[in-house]
């Protein structure tokens, strides 16, 4: 499944990360600035001119650092692509709202209440398809998400999609089932409670 909706506005968390990145970049620029550059910043007409002056003496990162950063980003992208596939693909916000018969705003509320899991994709949030079955959320998901708490959403998805020792998926020939597999297959109340306890142990 692919994202069909247009990107939504950047969430507050993305703004905070952008602010942190800009603050760190400005700090590095000031650390390497000459007295002449510092004086030019102080005498700038406005903030835009000061920001344009600040990087004047900033040394570019070494090529090996740039190569390592590109490689790390590529590994992260590949891992997330593989993880999304293991979770049955991803729904965009508008696509999921149509599937569940609710408004996009209702999707946001469900995510905020930990009723469903959304993971960040740039400026939008996407929703692993395996947490939905027969037009609704799989029973038992919320206690698991509550147990995982404020863990990074991609970390949560990694745990939800990981095969578990001692739990076999239907028709898998003995291969371990994930939490999403088990909930999607209609796990009984005892199994759902055991999965929530397992998730709480991971988050501790």
N, C-alpha and C positions, 0 to 999 in steps of 0.2 A: 504494500500500500504506500502511496506517495502523498506528500503534502499538496493539497489542492488550494488551500486558502492563501490569500496574500499575507505577507509578513505583518505581524501586529506590532504595536509600539513597544519599544524597549522597556522591559520591566525595571523596577527600582534596583534590583540586584545588579543588573547590567550597568546601570548608571553609576552605582557605587564602584563597581570594578573599573569602569572607565575613569572615574575620578581618581582612584588609587593609581592606575597606570600613568595618568597625566602628572599626578603629584610626584611620582617616582622619577619620571622623565625630566621634569623641571628641576628636581633636586640634583640629578646627575649633571644637567647642563650648568647649574650654578657652581657645582663643585669644580668643574673644569674651566670656568669662565675666567678670563683675564680681568684686571682692574678696569681696563678700557671698556670691555663688554659690560661689566657690572654698572659702570657709570652711564653707559648708553641705555641700559634697561631702566635705570632710575629716571633718566631724562626722557623716556618715551612719552609720546603724546597720549597713548591709550593702551589698554591691555593687549589689543591685537598686535600693536607694534612691539610691545615688550616681549610677547611670545615669539615673534618672528626673530628678534635679536638673540634671545636666550640660547639657541643651539649653535651660535656662531663658532664657539671654540670646542664644541662637543666632538670628541674623537669617535669615528664610526666603529661599530663592533668589528672584531676580527672576523675574517671569512669563515674560520672553523666554527666560531660561535653561531654565525648565521646558518651554516650548514647543519649544525646540531639542532638548532631550533626548528628548522624546516623538517628535518627527519622526525623530530619528536611530534610535531603537528601532524605529519603524515601517519605516524603510528597510531596516534589518538584517533584520527579520522577513520582509519581502517578498523580499529577495534570497535568504535561506535557503530560502524556500518554492520560489522559482523554481529554485534550484540542486538542491534535493531532487528536483524533477520531472525535471530533466535527467539525474539519476542513477538514474532509474527508480523513484523512490519510496523509502521507508524501511521497514526491518524493525525492530520492537522486539526486545529481547534474547530474550524467551521465544519469540517467533514465529520468529526466526532459528534458535534451538536446535532447534525442532521441524523446520524445513526441512532442517537439516543432519544431524539425527539424533544430536545430542550434548546434553550438559547445558548449562544457562545458565552454569555455572562454566567450562566449556570454551570458551564464547564469549569470556568475559573474558580467558582465557589467550591465545587466538588474537589478540585485540586487543593485549594487552600485548607479545606477541612480534612484532607488526607483520605478522601473517599476513592480517589483515583490517583495514579502516578503520571506526572508530566515531566519530560526532560527537556532541557534547553537546547535549541537548535538556532544559534545566532540570536536574532531578535525575536524569535517565536518559540513557542512550546509545542512539542509533539507528544503523542500519547501511545505507548506500546499497545498493540492490538490484542495481545494475549490476555490482557486483563478484562476483556469484554467477551461475552458469550450470549448468543440468542438475544441480541439487542439490549443487553444490560451489563452491569458490572458483575464479575464473578463473585459469588457469595464467599465471605471470609477475607476479602482483601483489606478492608479498613483496619481490622485489628493488627494485621501484619504491618501496614504502613504506619499505624500509630506506634508500633513497637520500634520501627526503624527511626522514627523521630525526624530530626533535622539533618540526617545523613545526606550527603550529596546525591541528587536524583540519579545520576548515572551510576553511582555506587549502589544505590538501592536496586536499580534495574539489573545490575550485574548479579547481585545476590538472588533476586527473584527468578532470574533465568538460569541459574547454575544448577546442574544435576546434583541431587542430594543422595548421600549414602543411605541405604535402608528404605528408600521410597522408589518403587518401580512405576514407570509410566505404562499405561495400557498399550498393548501391542508393541512394546519396545524391545521385547526379547531380553528383558533383564536390565536394560539401561536405566540409570537413575532418572527420576522425574524431578523437575524443578517445582518451586512453589507455584508458579503460574500454571504449569501442567496440571498439578494436583487440584488447584482451585477450579481450573477450567473443566476438569473431569467430574466436578461435583463432590469434592472431598466431604466426608461426614464431619459432624461437630467435633469429635475427638481429634481427628486429624487436623482440622482447622486450628484448634486450640494448641496442638503441638507445634504447628508451623508458626503461630504467633509467638510462642515461647522461644522457638529457635531464632526468630528474628530479633527478639529482645536480647538474646545472648550475643548476637552479632553486634548489636548497637551498644552494648555495655562497655 
